[in-house]
Amino acid sequence: MALPTWAVLRSLGRQGVRDQVARHCGIAARIAERLNQAEGVRVLNDVVLNQIIVSFGPVGADAKTRRAATQSVINRIAAQGTIFVGGARWHDEWVMRISVICAATQVDGRIRD
């Protein structure tokens, strides 16, 4: 594991790594802001790093309905093949986990259906 870390530091330098981490955290915060504006979407964590934890379903829906809605969204995103998201259990809830980690990640202001 030390070799990839060394390669990243060698390629980007300390400031480059700092800039990339800050950029990823900023993109995650912008994604969370946009998701919070959508009906039936709940961002469950304080987005302070590059991770976003999201649940889907109508307001007041039970856990089974939220789980089904969340898994449906995960499946649709996976079928598109444009980004990777994963399902996870978080505080006894099935959620979608988004990690912003790719240097090529861009936010263009659009959220697709």
C-alpha positions, 0 to 999 in steps of 0.5 A, spaced: 500 500 500 505 504 501 507 504 493 501 507 491 501 512 496 508 514 494 506 515 487 500 519 488 504 524 493 510 524 487 505 525 482 501 531 485 505 533 491 503 535 498 499 541 496 496 537 490 493 532 494 490 537 499 487 541 493 484 534 491 481 532 497 478 539 498 475 539 491 472 532 493 469 534 499 466 540 496 463 536 490 460 532 496 457 538 499 454 540 493 451 534 491 448 533 498 445 540 497 442 538 491 439 532 493 436 535 499 432 539 495 429 533 491 422 531 494 423 524 497 430 524 498 434 524 505 441 526 506 442 522 513 449 524 514 453 531 516 457 531 509 464 534 512 468 529 508 467 526 501 461 521 503 454 522 502 449 517 505 442 517 502 435 514 503 429 515 498 422 514 499 416 518 501 416 523 507 413 518 513 414 512 509 416 505 513 423 502 513 421 497 508 418 502 503 424 506 504 429 500 503 425 498 496 425 505 494 433 506 495 435 499 492 431 501 486 435 508 485 441 504 486 439 499 481 437 505 476 444 508 477 448 502 476 444 500 470 446 507 467 454 506 468 456 513 469 457 513 476 458 507 482 454 508 488 453 502 493 448 500 498 450 499 505 446 498 512 447 505 516 444 506 523 439 500 521 437 503 515 438 501 508 442 507 504 445 509 498 453 511 499 456 516 495 464 517 495 467 522 491 474 520 490 475 520 482 480 526 480 475 526 474 469 527 477 465 534 475 459 537 477 455 540 472 449 542 475 444 537 472 441 531 476 438 526 472 432 522 473 
